[in-house]
C-alpha cells in the first residue's frame, strides 16, 4: 500500500508531501486544481516515461518519492531479495525517481540505484487484468473502460478470472516453438528452390579461400615482407652501379690507383711524409678491393632472394581482394570461410533437414492442438461461473435489466492465444438476442462493468493499491451511490485511492483529501489537505454544484457522510 508521497519541483508542484491510509482514500478538487499533475507524478513511480519538460520552471531537477508498506507482500520481498536490494519488511519500501534537465533520470529503490525496468516490474501499473504477478499499485484511468471495446481484453479477463494464465503461458511457449520450427522449414524450402545457384556461389567463394590457404601468422607479415623486398631491390640497384664503377676499365678506381700504388711502393722510405702517403694509398687500394668484393657478395645474396618477390606481391594482391570481400582483419576472412563452409554443407544436406523439420512439426502441432483444446475447454467451463459473478456485481451497481454474457466459440485453427474466440455480449431483458458489448454499451455501462471486473480481480490474497481516476464517469444519482459502495468494498483489507467529482463517492471515503491550486504574485502552487469532518461537509456539498454550497446541499452532504 502507498502510505506516503513526496513530490518536489514537478510541473506546478514545488513541494508536496501527503500521507495516505489503508482503506478508501478520496481525492477531489476543482477542474485544473492539479489532480492530473499529481497522477502524472504517481505514474513516474510506476515506471512511466519521463520528460525533462515536467521539471518545474527555474529548477534543475525534480523528484517523486513513494513509501510503500510491503509486510503482506511476500512476492515483492522475494523479488527484492533476488535483486540483492536491502530491506526490512516492517520498514517498508521507498521508491524514488529523479528527473534532470539532461534527461539523466535515475531510479532508487531503498537507496539502491536500479534500472527503470526493475521499477516497472516491481510497481507495475497493470491496466490489463492478466498476468501472474499482482502489481503493488494499479492505476485505472477514466478512459480505461475503452479497453472493454477490444475483444482481446475480454479473453484476458476470462483467462485471469478462470485461473487459466498458467496454462496459457505453457501453451504459448509450445506455440512459439512450433512457429519457430515452421519458420525454419519455410526458409529451408525457399533455400531449396535456388540451391544449385547458391551452391555454385558458395563453391566459388570457398574455392578461392581454400586455394589461398590463409595463414594468419605468416600473412599478417606479408605486407612488411613485400616492403622489405622492395627496399632490397633499391639497394641492389645501387650496389650494381657501384660494381660497374669497379669493373669499368676507363674509370675504375682500382684500375687507376693499382698500378700507381705499385710504383709508389717501390720507392725508398727516406722521407717520413712519403712513407705515410705510401701507407695511406696502399690502405685505400686494399679497402677498395674489399668494397668491390663485398659488393659482389651482397649482390649474389640479394639475387638469390629476389626470386620470391613476384610471388609475394601476387599473394599480397590476392589478400587485398579477399579483404575487400570478407573484411579487413584476417580473422574476419577465416570466419567468413567457416560460415561459407557451414552454408555450403547445410545446402548439401538441405533435403535431410527439411524432412527432419517436417517430422518435428507433426508432434509439435498435435501438442499445441491438444493444449489449445484443453485451454478452450477450461475457458468454456469457467465462463458461466464467471459470467454469474460479473452479473451479480452488475446487479449491485443497478444494472438489473442487463445481463453480461461471455461468448466462447472455437476457431478452426489455433493462434498464439489458443483456439478460443472470446467476446462479451449484453442482453437486455426486453430483447431476445444478446448484442455485442463493443457495439451497444454506453459509457456509464462500460465504467460499471470495468469496476465489476476490477472488484473480482481485487479479491486476492496479496493486497494492492487501486488508483482510480474518475472511473465513475457517466454515472450519477442512485447508481453513483452503488459505485461508491463497490469502491468501499474493494478497499477492505487493501487500499483504494480515487479521484472523483461525485459527492456520493466522495462521501463514502474513509479519508478525504482536497487538491487546490494556490496563486500568488510570483508563483502557482498545488496543495493537498486531509479534510476534517466539517470541511468534508462543505467539500461534498460543493460537488453538487459549481456554485457556493447552499443550506440544502450542506444538509444533503451531512446526511451522505453520516450514512
C-alpha positions in Angstrom: 0.0 0.0 0.0 1.1 3.5 -0.7 1.5 5.3 2.7 3.3 8.5 1.7 4.0 10.5 -1.4 6.6 13.3 -1.7 6.8 15.4 -4.9 9.3 18.2 -5.4 9.7 20.7 -8.3 7.4 18.6 -10.6 5.4 20.7 -13.1 3.5 23.2 -10.9 4.2 21.3 -7.7 7.0 22.9 -5.7 7.0 20.8 -2.6 4.1 18.4 -1.7 4.0 15.7 0.9 0.9 13.7 1.7 0.2 10.6 3.8 -2.3 8.0 2.5 -4.0 5.4 4.6 -5.2 1.8 4.2 -8.9 1.7 3.1 -10.8 4.1 0.9 -8.9 7.4 0.1 -10.9 10.0 -1.9 -9.3 13.0 -3.8 -11.4 15.9 -5.0 -10.8 19.3 -6.4 -11.9 21.8 -9.0 -11.0 21.2 -12.6 -7.5 22.4 -13.2 -6.6 22.2 -9.5 -3.6 19.9 -10.1 -5.1 16.4 -9.9 -3.7 15.4 -13.3 -0.2 16.6 -12.2 -0.4 14.5 -9.1 -1.5 11.5 -11.0 1.3 12.0 -13.5 3.8 12.1 -10.6 2.4 8.7 -9.4 2.8 7.4 -12.9 6.6 8.1 -12.6 6.7 5.9 -9.5 5.2 3.1 -11.7 7.9 3.4 -14.3 6.2 5.6 -16.9 8.4 7.5 -19.4 9.6 10.9 -18.0 10.2 14.2 -19.8 12.6 17.0 -18.8 9.7 19.4 -19.6 8.0 18.2 -16.4 10.6 19.8 -14.2 9.3 22.9 -12.5 10.5 26.2 -14.2 13.6 27.5 -12.5 14.6 24.2 -11.1 17.4 21.9 -12.2 15.8 18.7 -11.2 12.5 17.1 -9.9 11.9 14.1 -7.7 9.0 11.9 -6.8 9.2 9.6 -3.8 6.8 6.9 -2.6 6.8 4.9 0.6 5.0 1.6 0.4 4.0 -1.0 3.0 5.1 -4.5 1.9 4.7 -6.6 5.0 1.9 -8.6 3.5 3.5 -8.9 0.1 5.9 -11.9 0.2 6.2 -11.8 -3.6 7.7 -8.3 -3.5 10.0 -9.2 -0.7 11.3 -12.2 -2.7 11.9 -10.0 -5.7 13.9 -7.6 -3.6 16.0 -10.5 -2.3 16.7 -11.7 -5.8 17.9 -8.2 -6.7 20.1 -8.0 -3.5 18.3 -4.8 -2.5 18.4 -4.4 1.3 15.0 -4.1 3.0 13.1 -4.8 6.2 9.5 -5.9 5.6 8.4 -4.0 8.7 10.1 -0.8 7.5 8.5 -0.8 4.0 9.8 0.1 0.6 10.9 3.5 -0.7 10.9 4.2 -4.4 12.4 7.5 -5.6 12.5 8.8 -9.1 14.8 11.8 -10.0 14.5 13.8 -13.2 17.2 16.2 -14.5 17.3 18.7 -17.4 19.8 16.4 -19.2 17.3 13.5 -19.2 19.7 11.7 -17.0 16.9 10.2 -15.0 17.6 7.9 -12.0 15.6 5.3 -10.1 16.4 4.4 -6.5 14.8 1.5 -4.6 15.5 1.6 -0.9 18.5 3.7 -1.7 19.9 1.4 -4.4 20.3 2.7 -7.9 18.3 0.5 -10.3 17.3 0.3 -14.0 13.8 1.5 -14.9 12.9 -2.0 -16.0 13.3 -3.2 -12.3 10.9 -0.4 -11.2 8.4 -1.4 -13.8 8.4 -5.0 -12.7 8.2 -4.0 -9.0 5.4 -1.4 -9.1 3.8 -2.0 -12.5 0.6 -0.2 -13.4 -1.2 -3.1 -14.9 -4.3 -1.8 -16.5 -4.9 -5.2 -18.1 -6.3 -7.8 -15.7 -3.9 -10.5 -16.7 -0.5 -11.6 -15.5 0.6 -14.0 -12.9 2.2 -11.1 -10.9 0.0 -8.9 -8.8 1.1 -5.3 -9.1 1.9 -3.3 -6.0 -0.1 -0.3 -7.3 -2.6 -0.4 -10.2 -3.9 2.6 -12.0 -7.2 2.7 -13.8 -8.0 5.9 -15.7 -11.3 7.4 -16.8 -10.6 6.2 -20.3 -9.6 2.7 -19.4 -13.1 1.4 -19.8 -12.4 1.6 -23.5 -10.3 -1.5 -23.1 -13.6 -3.3 -23.0 -14.1 -2.3 -26.6 -11.3 -4.7 -27.5 -12.1 -8.4 -27.8 -8.6 -9.4 -26.8 -9.3 -7.7 -23.4 -12.4 -9.9 -23.0 -10.2 -13.0 -23.4 -7.6 -11.6 -20.9 -10.4 -11.1 -18.3 -11.7 -14.6 -18.8 -8.2 -16.2 -18.5 -7.4 -14.3 -15.4 -10.6 -14.9 -13.6 -10.6 -18.6 -14.6 -7.0 -19.0 -13.4 -6.0 -20.1 -16.9 -2.9 -17.8 -17.2 -0.5 -20.6 -16.3 -2.0 -22.9 -18.9 -1.9 -20.1 -21.4 1.8 -19.4 -20.8 2.6 -23.1 -21.2 0.6 -23.2 -24.5 2.3 -20.0 -25.8 5.8 -21.4 -25.1 4.9 -24.5 -27.2 3.2 -22.4 -29.9 6.3 -20.2 -30.1 8.5 -23.3 -30.5 6.1 -24.6 -33.2 6.1 -21.2 -35.0 9.9 -21.1 -34.9 10.2 -24.6 -36.3 7.7 -23.7 -39.1 9.6 -20.6 -40.0 12.8 -22.6 -40.2 11.1 -25.1 -42.5 9.8 -22.3 -44.7 13.3 -20.8 -45.0 14.7 -24.3 -45.9 12.1 -24.7 -48.6 13.0 -21.3 -50.0 16.7 -22.2 -50.0 15.9 -25.5 -51.7 14.4 -23.6 -54.7 17.6 -21.8 -55.6 20.0 -24.4 -54.0 22.0 -25.1 -57.2 22.7 -21.4 -57.8 23.7 -20.8 -54.2 25.9 -23.9 -54.2 27.8 -22.6 -57.2 28.3 -19.3 -55.5 29.4 -20.8 -52.2 31.7 -23.3 -54.1 33.4 -20.4 -56.0 33.9 -18.4 -52.9 35.2 -21.3 -50.9 37.5 -22.5 -53.7 39.0 -19.0 -53.7 39.6 -19.1 -50.0 40.8 -22.6 -49.8 43.3 -22.1 -52.7 44.7 -19.1 -51.0 45.2 -21.2 -47.8 45.3 -18.2 -45.4 47.9 -18.4 -42.7 47.2 -15.7 -40.2 50.7 -15.8 -38.6 52.5 -15.7 -41.9 50.2 -13.5 -43.9 50.0 -10.9 -41.2 53.6 -10.1 -42.0 53.1 -10.3 -45.8 52.9 -6.5 -46.3 56.1 -5.9 -44.4 57.9 -8.7 -46.3 56.9 -7.1 -49.6 58.1 -3.7 -48.4 61.4 -5.3 -47.3 61.9 -6.9 -50.7 61.2 -3.6 -52.5 63.8 -1.9 -50.3 66.3 -4.7 -51.1 65.7 -4.1 -54.8 66.6 -0.5 -54.4 69.8 -1.4 -52.5 70.7 -3.9 -55.2 70.3 -1.3 -58.0 72.8 1.0 -56.2 75.3 -1.8 -55.5 75.2 -2.9 -59.1 76.0 0.6 -60.2 79.0 0.6 -57.7 80.2 -2.7 -59.0 80.1 -1.2 -62.6 82.4 1.5 -61.4 84.9 -1.1 -60.2 84.6 -3.1 -63.4 84.7 -0.2 -65.9 88.3 0.0 -67.4 88.3 3.7 -68.0 87.2 5.0 -64.6 87.6 2.1 -62.2 89.3 3.5 -59.0 91.1 0.2 -58.5 92.3 0.1 -62.1 93.5 3.6 -61.9 95.2 3.5 -58.5 96.5 -0.1 -58.5 99.5 0.5 -60.9 100.3 3.8 -59.4 100.3 2.3 -55.9 102.7 -0.5 -57.0 105.2 2.1 -58.5 105.0 4.2 -55.3 105.6 1.2 -53.0 108.9 0.5 -54.8 110.3 3.9 -53.8 112.6 4.3 -50.7 111.0 5.4 -47.4 113.6 8.0 -46.6 111.1 10.8 -46.3 108.6 10.4 -43.5 105.8 12.2 -45.4 106.3 9.9 -48.4 106.2 6.9 -46.0 102.9 7.9 -44.7 101.5 8.6 -48.1 102.6 5.1 -49.3 100.8 3.5 -46.3 97.6 5.5 -46.8 97.4 4.8 -50.6 98.1 1.2 -50.0 95.3 1.0 -47.5 92.9 2.8 -49.8 93.6 0.3 -52.6 93.1 -2.6 -50.2 89.8 -1.2 -48.9 88.6 -0.5 -52.5 89.3 -4.2 -53.3 87.4 -5.2 -50.1 84.4 -3.0 -51.1 84.4 -4.5 -54.6 84.5 -8.0 -53.0 81.7 -7.2 -50.5 79.5 -5.7 -53.3 79.8 -8.9 -55.2 78.8 -10.9 -52.2 75.8 -8.8 -51.3 74.6 -8.7 -54.9 74.8 -12.6 -55.0 72.8 -12.9 -51.8 70.1 -10.4 -52.9 69.9 -12.1 -56.3 69.0 -15.4 -54.6 66.2 -13.7 -52.6 64.8 -11.6 -55.4 63.1 -14.7 -56.9 60.3 -14.7 -54.2 59.4 -11.1 -54.7 56.9 -11.5 -57.6 55.2 -14.4 -55.7 54.8 -12.4 -52.6 53.5 -9.4 -54.4 50.9 -11.6 -56.2 49.9 -13.1 -52.9 49.5 -9.7 -51.3 47.3 -8.6 -54.2 45.1 -11.7 -53.7 44.9 -10.9 -50.0 43.8 -7.4 -50.7 40.9 -8.8 -52.9 39.8 -11.1 -50.1 39.9 -8.3 -47.6 37.6 -6.3 -49.8 35.1 -9.2 -49.9 35.2 -10.5 -46.4 36.7 -7.9 -44.0 39.9 -6.1 -43.2 41.0 -8.4 -40.4 42.5 -11.7 -41.3 40.3 -13.3 -38.6 37.3 -12.0 -40.4 38.4 -13.8 -43.6 38.8 -17.0 -41.7 35.3 -16.5 -40.1 33.8 -15.9 -43.5 35.3 -19.1 -44.7 33.8 -21.0 -41.8 30.3 -19.5 -42.5 30.6 -20.3 -46.2 31.6 -23.8 -45.4 28.7 -24.2 -43.0 26.2 -22.8 -45.5 27.6 -25.0 -48.2 27.4 -28.1 -46.0 23.9 -27.1 -45.0 22.7 -26.8 -48.6 24.2 -30.1 -49.4 22.1 -31.7 -46.7 19.0 -29.5 -47.1 16.7 -32.3 -48.1 17.6 -34.2 -45.0 17.0 -31.1 -42.8 13.6 -30.4 -44.5 12.5 -34.0 -43.8 13.8 -33.6 -40.2 11.8 -30.4 -39.6 8.7 -31.9 -41.1 9.0 -34.8 -38.7 9.4 -32.4 -35.8 6.4 -30.3 -36.8 3.9 -33.2 -36.7 4.1 -33.9 -32.9 4.5 -30.2 -32.2 1.3 -29.3 -34.0 -0.5 -32.2 -32.3 0.7 -31.0 -28.9 -0.5 -27.4 -29.5 -3.8 -28.6 -30.8 -4.2 -30.7 -27.7 -3.1 -27.8 -25.3 -5.4 -25.4 -27.2 -8.3 -27.7 -26.8 -7.7 -28.1 -23.1 -7.4 -24.3 -22.7 -10.6 -23.8 -24.7 -12.5 -26.4 -22.5 -11.3 -24.6 -19.4 -12.5 -21.3 -20.7 -15.8 -22.8 -21.8 -16.3 -24.5 -18.4 -15.4 -21.4 -16.4 -17.3 -18.8 -18.4 -20.8 -19.5 -16.9 -19.5 -19.2 -13.3 -17.5 -16.0 -14.1 -20.5 -14.7 -16.0 -22.7 -15.2 -13.0 -20.2 -13.4 -10.7 -19.9 -10.4 -13.0 -23.7 -10.2 -13.3 -24.1 -10.3 -9.6 -21.6 -7.4 -9.4 -23.7 -5.6 -12.0 -26.9 -6.1 -10.1 -25.2 -4.4 -7.1 -24.4 -1.5 -9.5 -28.1 -1.1 -10.6 -27.7 -2.9 -13.9 -30.5 -5.3 -13.2 -32.1 -5.0 -16.7 -28.8 -6.0 -18.4 -27.1 -9.4 -18.4 -23.5 -9.8 -19.5 -22.9 -13.0 -21.5 -19.4 -14.4 -22.1 -19.4 -16.0 -25.6 -16.7 -18.7 -26.1 -16.5 -20.3 -29.5 -13.8 -22.4 -31.1 -11.8 -21.2 -34.1 -10.7 -23.5 -36.9 -7.0 -23.0 -36.4 -5.3 -22.1 -33.1 -3.1 -19.0 -32.9 -0.8 -17.6 -30.2 -3.7 -17.2 -27.7 -5.3 -20.6 -28.3 -8.3 -21.7 -30.3 -11.0 -19.7 -28.4 -12.8 -16.7 -29.7 -13.9 -14.8 -26.6 -16.3 -11.9 -26.7 -18.6 -10.1 -24.1 -22.2 -9.6 -25.0 -25.0 -7.6 -23.3 -28.6 -8.9 -23.3 -31.4 -6.5 -22.5 -34.4 -8.0 -20.7 -36.6 -6.7 -23.5 -34.6 -8.2 -26.3 -34.3 -11.9 -27.3 -30.8 -11.7 -28.8 -27.7 -10.6 -27.0 -25.8 -7.7 -28.7 -22.0 -7.3 -28.8 -20.7 -5.2 -25.9 -18.4 -3.4 -28.3 -21.4 -2.1 -30.3 -24.1 -1.5 -27.6 -22.6 -0.5 -24.2 -22.8 3.2 -23.1 -20.0 5.0 -21.3 -21.7 4.5 -17.9 -22.3 0.8 -18.5 -18.6 0.3 -19.5 -17.5 2.1 -16.3 -19.6 -0.2 -14.1 -18.6 -3.3 -16.0 -14.9 -2.4 -15.6 -15.4 -1.7 -11.9 -17.1 -5.1 -11.5 -14.1 -6.8 -13.2 -11.7 -4.9 -11.1 -13.5 -5.8 -7.9 -13.4 -9.5 -8.8 -9.7 -9.3 -9.6 -9.0 -7.4 -6.4 -10.2 -10.4 -4.3 -6.7 -11.6 -3.9 -4.5 -12.8 -1.1 -2.0 -10.1 -2.0 -3.4 -6.7 -1.3 -2.6 -3.8 -3.6 -3.3 -0.2 -4.1 -6.0 0.6 -6.6 -5.7 4.1 -8.1 -9.0 5.2 -9.9 -9.0 8.3 -11.9 -12.7 9.3 -12.3 -13.7 5.7 -13.0 -17.2 6.8 -12.0 -17.6 8.8 -15.3 -21.0 8.5 -16.8 -22.9 7.6 -13.7 -24.9 9.7 -11.2 -27.7 9.6 -8.6 -28.6 6.3 -7.1 -26.1 4.5 -9.4 -23.3 6.7 -8.1 -24.1 5.6 -4.6 -23.8 2.0 -5.7 -20.5 2.7 -7.3 -19.3 4.3 -4.1 -20.4 1.2 -2.1 -18.5 -1.0 -4.5 -15.3 1.1 -4.3 -15.5 1.0 -0.5 -15.9 -2.8 -0.6 -12.8 -3.0 -2.8 -10.9 -1.0 -0.2 -11.5 -3.7 2.5 -8.1 -5.1 3.6 -6.3 -3.2 0.8 -6.2 0.4 -0.5 -8.2 2.4 -2.9 -7.2 6.0 -4.0 -10.0 7.5 -6.1 -10.1 10.9 -7.9 -13.8 11.8 -8.2 -16.3 14.6 -8.9 -19.2 12.7 -7.5 -20.5 13.6 -4.0 -21.8 10.1 -3.4 -18.3 8.6 -4.0 -16.5 11.4 -2.1 -18.8 10.9 1.0 -18.1 7.2 1.1 -14.3 7.6 1.6 -12.6 6.7 4.8 -10.3 9.7 4.2 -10.9 12.7 2.0 -8.2 14.9 0.5 -8.8 18.2 -1.3 -6.4 19.3 -4.0 -6.2 23.0 -4.6 -4.2 25.4 -6.7 -2.9 28.5 -4.9 -1.9 31.6 -6.9 0.4 34.3 -5.7 2.2 37.2 -7.4 5.3 35.1 -8.0 4.1 31.6 -8.4 1.4 29.0 -8.6 1.4 26.2 -6.1 -0.5 22.9 -5.5 -1.6 21.9 -2.1 -3.3 18.8 -0.7 -5.1 18.7 2.6 -6.8 15.9 4.6 -10.2 17.3 5.4 -11.8 17.3 8.8 -15.5 16.2 9.2 -16.7 19.8 9.0 -14.5 20.5 5.9 -15.8 17.4 4.2 -19.4 18.5 4.6 -18.5 21.7 2.8 -16.5 20.0 0.1 -19.1 17.3 -0.6 -21.8 20.0 -0.7 -19.7 21.9 -3.3 -19.6 18.8 -5.5 -23.4 19.0 -6.0 -23.0 22.3 -7.8 -20.3 24.6 -9.1 -21.8 27.5 -7.0 -21.3 28.2 -3.4 -22.8 25.4 -1.3 -26.4 26.1 -0.2 -28.0 25.2 3.1 -29.8 22.4 1.3 -26.7 21.0 -0.2 -24.9 21.2 3.1 -27.7 19.2 4.8 -27.6 16.7 2.0 -23.8 16.4 2.3 -24.0 15.8 6.0 -26.6 13.1 5.5 -24.4 11.3 2.9 -21.4 11.4 5.3 -23.5 10.0 8.2 -24.8 7.1 6.1 
